[in-house]
């Protein structure tokens, strides 16, 4: 399997045709997406801009929708929820469509929305995502981080390395992973160094420190750092709409 890792959406090549793309935003969008679907959300509809989100949400029945939004790590005014995996409880999200926009993760999803198979990954579901790629007999994969406002993020690279490790473990034998760029190799090295205590890495990252400054996010850190706790694989079923499929 041929793997490439791109730190942020802007790094993704204009030309190219991977068989699948995996978007990562550990703190916290793709962790929140996985937990929302695990807790029964009908779908997650992601948007890079708020005007489009509000327009589409207004066309959905009010009792069957939730607005999920964050900028700068903080919940958007007038939205039902912020970007936290511990808030998307079954009591709140079951049977509802979540209309979601975040500072970083939803931009990366928009960048690769035309790829034939688009999934989201975090530490909590990295093994399930790896298994799906192998079961689908995918050959070329782009893993796309979300970063922070266009710049590198440590935690997304950590998760990219975790996904790569899971793929390697599942393939085994003579089936090799081909790292097509140095970014993927660096991510794998980072994961090998930090996998015994991923939460410490999340807290040390610049975005982790940003979350610490703006409030108590201890439960978010614990949730986002938990490895292989979910068997959920969010898959794009139409432009911007993620479901379990």
LINTA-V721855 format. One record per residue. N is the residue number from 1. SS is DSSP state (helix for helix, strand for strand, loop for the rest). PSI is psi in degrees with one decimal (NA if undefined). BURIAL is 1 if it has 16 or more other ideal C-beta (glycine too) atoms within 10 Angstrom, else 0. Layout:
n: {N N}
ss: {SS SS}
psi: {PSI PSI}
burial: {BURIAL BURIAL}
This chain:
n: {1 2 3 4 5 6 7 8 9 10 11 12 13 14 15 16 17 18 19 20 21 22 23 24 25 26 27 28 29 30 31 32 33 34 35 36 37 38 39 40 41 42 43 44 45 46 47 48 49 50 51 52 53 54 55 56 57 58 59 60 61 62 63 64 65 66 67 68 69 70 71 72 73 74 75 76 77 78 79 80 81 82 83 84 85 86 87 88 89 90 91 92 93 94 95 96 97 98 99 100 101 102 103 104 105 106 107 108 109 110 111 112 113 114 115 116 117 118 119 120 121 122 123 124 125 126 127 128 129 130 131 132 133 134 135 136 137 138 139 140 141 142 143 144 145 146 147 148 149 150 151 152 153 154 155 156 157 158 159 160 161 162 163 164 165 166 167 168 169 170 171 172 173 174 175 176 177 178 179 180 181 182 183 184 185 186 187 188 189 190 191 192 193 194 195 196 197 198 199 200 201 202 203 204 205 206 207 208 209 210 211 212 213 214 215 216 217 218 219 220 221 222 223 224 225 226 227 228 229 230 231 232 233 234 235 236 237 238 239 240 241 242 243 244 245}
ss: {loop strand strand strand strand strand loop loop helix helix helix loop loop loop loop loop loop loop loop strand strand strand strand strand loop loop loop loop helix helix helix helix helix helix helix helix helix helix loop loop loop loop strand strand strand strand loop loop loop helix helix helix helix helix helix helix helix helix loop loop loop helix helix helix strand strand strand strand strand strand strand loop loop strand strand loop loop loop loop loop strand loop loop loop loop loop loop loop loop helix helix helix helix loop loop loop strand strand strand strand strand loop loop loop helix helix helix helix helix helix helix loop loop loop loop loop strand strand strand strand strand loop helix helix helix helix helix helix helix helix helix helix helix helix helix loop loop loop loop strand strand strand strand strand loop loop loop strand loop loop strand loop loop helix helix helix helix helix helix helix helix helix helix helix helix helix helix helix helix helix helix loop loop loop loop loop loop strand strand loop loop helix helix helix helix helix helix helix helix helix helix helix helix helix helix helix helix helix helix helix helix helix helix helix loop helix helix helix helix helix helix helix helix helix loop loop loop helix helix helix helix helix helix helix helix loop loop loop loop loop loop loop loop strand strand strand strand strand loop loop strand strand strand strand loop}
psi: {133.9 121.4 138.3 147.6 131.9 128.0 -39.3 167.4 -38.5 -20.3 -15.2 129.1 144.3 -36.4 136.6 155.6 73.6 158.5 -26.1 154.8 142.5 116.3 136.0 131.3 82.3 -43.1 80.7 5.7 -49.5 -23.3 -43.2 -42.6 -47.0 -44.2 -35.8 -43.8 -36.2 -33.3 15.8 9.5 140.0 -39.7 163.2 119.1 115.0 146.2 141.1 -26.4 152.7 -31.3 -44.6 -38.4 -50.3 -38.7 -46.3 -35.9 -37.5 -23.7 -5.7 144.8 132.2 -34.8 0.8 19.2 154.6 138.9 125.3 114.7 147.9 141.0 131.9 23.2 -4.2 146.5 139.6 140.0 133.9 -4.7 155.5 -38.3 155.5 -158.6 74.8 128.2 -20.1 -9.6 -15.7 62.3 159.7 -38.7 -33.1 -40.5 -13.4 128.6 1.5 153.0 129.5 122.7 114.0 135.8 132.0 172.2 -39.1 -49.6 -40.7 -22.4 -42.4 -38.8 -40.8 -33.7 -31.5 23.8 -15.1 -3.6 140.2 -40.5 114.0 124.7 164.9 147.6 154.8 -178.2 -33.9 -22.3 20.2 -36.5 -39.6 -37.4 -43.9 -43.0 -40.6 -42.3 -41.8 -42.4 -32.5 -1.2 43.5 137.6 -44.4 123.7 134.1 120.9 127.0 119.1 173.7 -26.5 -159.1 107.3 45.5 -1.9 164.2 144.7 133.3 -42.3 -32.3 -36.9 -39.0 -47.9 -34.7 -42.4 -35.7 -41.3 -45.2 -41.5 -44.2 -40.6 -46.1 -40.5 -39.4 -36.7 -54.3 -172.3 -135.6 0.4 110.3 151.8 130.3 112.9 115.6 -6.1 161.8 -26.1 -38.8 -40.3 -45.0 -40.1 -39.2 -39.6 -42.6 -47.3 -42.2 -30.2 -27.7 -1.0 -18.1 -20.3 70.8 -29.3 -36.6 -38.3 -42.6 -41.2 -31.3 -24.0 154.3 -38.9 -33.3 -43.8 -32.3 -44.6 -38.3 -38.5 -32.8 -3.0 -177.7 107.9 28.0 -43.2 -35.7 -45.9 -45.7 -42.9 -47.5 -23.2 -6.3 126.4 131.4 39.2 -12.3 147.8 20.5 134.6 100.3 127.3 138.1 124.0 -21.3 169.4 115.0 -0.4 119.8 133.5 170.6 119.6 NA}
burial: {1 1 1 1 1 1 1 1 1 0 1 1 0 0 0 0 0 1 1 1 1 1 1 1 1 1 1 1 1 1 1 1 1 1 1 1 1 1 1 1 1 1 1 1 1 1 1 1 0 0 0 0 1 1 0 0 1 0 0 0 0 0 0 0 1 1 1 1 1 1 0 0 1 0 1 1 0 0 1 1 1 1 1 1 1 1 1 1 0 0 0 1 1 0 0 1 1 1 1 1 1 1 1 1 1 1 1 1 1 1 1 1 1 0 1 0 1 1 1 1 1 1 1 1 1 1 1 1 1 1 1 1 1 0 0 0 0 1 0 1 1 1 1 1 1 1 1 1 0 0 0 0 1 1 1 1 1 1 1 1 1 1 1 1 1 1 1 1 0 0 0 0 0 0 0 0 1 0 1 1 0 0 1 1 0 1 1 1 0 1 1 0 0 1 0 0 0 1 1 0 1 1 1 0 1 0 1 1 0 0 1 0 0 0 0 0 1 0 0 1 1 0 1 1 1 1 0 0 1 1 0 1 1 1 1 1 0 0 0 1 0 1 1 0 0}
